[in-house]
Amino acid sequence: MRVTQKGQVTIPLEVRRALGIAPGTEVRFELDDGTARLVPDRERAAEEIARIRGAGDIELSTDAILALTRG
Protein backbone atom coordinates (compact mmCIF):
# COMPACT_ATOMS: atom_id res chain seq x y z
CA MET A 1 0.00 0.00 0.00
CA ARG A 2 1.26 3.49 -0.80
CA VAL A 3 0.68 6.74 1.09
CA THR A 4 -0.53 9.63 -1.09
CA GLN A 5 0.92 13.13 -1.02
CA LYS A 6 -1.91 14.10 1.33
CA GLY A 7 -0.97 11.29 3.74
CA GLN A 8 -3.94 9.14 2.79
CA VAL A 9 -4.14 5.36 2.41
CA THR A 10 -6.96 3.04 1.45
CA ILE A 11 -7.92 0.62 4.21
CA PRO A 12 -8.33 -2.81 2.59
CA LEU A 13 -11.89 -4.15 2.50
CA GLU A 14 -11.09 -7.20 4.63
CA VAL A 15 -9.64 -4.94 7.35
CA ARG A 16 -12.66 -2.58 7.24
CA ARG A 17 -15.01 -5.55 7.53
CA ALA A 18 -13.05 -7.13 10.39
CA LEU A 19 -13.04 -3.85 12.35
CA GLY A 20 -16.58 -2.81 11.44
CA ILE A 21 -15.36 0.37 9.72
CA ALA A 22 -17.91 1.95 7.39
CA PRO A 23 -18.03 5.37 5.75
CA GLY A 24 -18.25 7.97 8.51
CA THR A 25 -16.74 5.74 11.19
CA GLU A 26 -14.49 7.69 13.55
CA VAL A 27 -11.04 6.11 13.88
CA ARG A 28 -7.85 6.98 15.71
CA PHE A 29 -4.23 5.91 15.54
CA GLU A 30 -2.48 4.61 18.64
CA LEU A 31 1.32 4.79 18.62
CA ASP A 32 3.38 2.19 20.47
CA ASP A 33 7.16 1.87 20.23
CA GLY A 34 7.48 2.68 16.53
CA THR A 35 4.26 1.01 15.39
CA ALA A 36 0.82 2.44 14.73
CA ARG A 37 -2.51 0.76 15.34
CA LEU A 38 -5.75 1.86 13.67
CA VAL A 39 -8.65 1.67 16.13
CA PRO A 40 -12.34 2.43 15.56
CA ASP A 41 -13.21 5.19 18.04
CA ARG A 42 -16.50 3.79 19.31
CA GLU A 43 -16.33 5.91 22.47
CA ARG A 44 -16.37 9.13 20.44
CA ALA A 45 -19.34 7.88 18.42
CA ALA A 46 -21.22 7.03 21.63
CA GLU A 47 -20.42 10.51 23.03
CA GLU A 48 -21.78 12.17 19.89
CA ILE A 49 -24.98 10.12 20.04
CA ALA A 50 -25.43 10.97 23.73
CA ARG A 51 -24.83 14.65 22.96
CA ILE A 52 -27.67 14.85 20.42
CA ARG A 53 -30.07 12.46 22.13
CA GLY A 54 -33.30 14.25 22.97
CA ALA A 55 -32.40 17.26 20.82
CA GLY A 56 -35.60 16.96 18.80
CA ASP A 57 -38.48 18.92 20.24
CA ILE A 58 -41.35 17.74 18.04
CA GLU A 59 -43.04 14.39 18.46
CA LEU A 60 -44.11 12.88 15.15
CA SER A 61 -45.30 9.41 14.32
CA THR A 62 -43.38 7.35 11.78
CA ASP A 63 -46.23 7.85 9.30
CA ALA A 64 -46.06 11.64 9.74
CA ILE A 65 -42.28 11.66 9.22
CA LEU A 66 -42.61 9.52 6.09
CA ALA A 67 -45.33 11.83 4.76
CA LEU A 68 -43.02 14.83 5.23
CA THR A 69 -40.10 13.15 3.47
CA ARG A 70 -42.23 12.00 0.55
CA GLY A 71 -44.25 15.14 0.14
Secondary structure as the mmCIF struct_conf table of DSSP 4:
data_model
#
loop_
_struct_conf.conf_type_id
_struct_conf.id
_struct_conf.beg_label_comp_id
_struct_conf.beg_label_asym_id
_struct_conf.beg_label_seq_id
_struct_conf.end_label_comp_id
_struct_conf.end_label_asym_id
_struct_conf.end_label_seq_id
TURN_TY1_P TURN_TY1_P1 GLN A 5 LYS A 6
BEND BEND1 GLY A 7 GLY A 7
HELX_LH_PP_P HELX_LH_PP_P1 THR A 10 PRO A 12
HELX_RH_AL_P HELX_RH_AL_P1 LEU A 13 LEU A 19
TURN_TY1_P TURN_TY1_P2 GLY A 20 GLY A 20
TURN_TY1_P TURN_TY1_P3 PRO A 23 GLY A 24
STRN STRN1 VAL A 27 ASP A 32
TURN_TY1_P TURN_TY1_P4 ASP A 33 GLY A 34
STRN STRN2 THR A 35 PRO A 40
HELX_RH_AL_P HELX_RH_AL_P2 ARG A 42 ILE A 52
TURN_TY1_P TURN_TY1_P5 ARG A 53 GLY A 54
HELX_RH_AL_P HELX_RH_AL_P3 THR A 62 ARG A 70
#
